[in-house]
């Protein structure tokens, strides 16, 4: 019986505290704080510096780019998980530790 009374009192105190908090924000004109801000547009990560073997993404000439054995012209090498960063040589990605994939001229 005593345990039930303690649980009822604890529940009542939590309810009173919640109502008190709501009244305080209404009285002062403050709005309750949101847990996470809503972003209209996702922020775009911009590279700060060029990495070794990285080339300018606007350069689609394929000059000075290591070619593979397929016979097709490789324009650049990229990490499939970070496709906006282009590299001049094959190898491992500095971002995801996976093999760079070639992108061919059409």
Protein Blocks (a to p, Z undefined) as FASTA:
>chain_A
ZZmmmmmmmmmmmmmmmmmmmmmmmmnopacddfbdcdfbdcddddfbdcehiacfklmn
opaiacdfkopacfbdcdfklmmbccfbecddfklopacdddddZZ
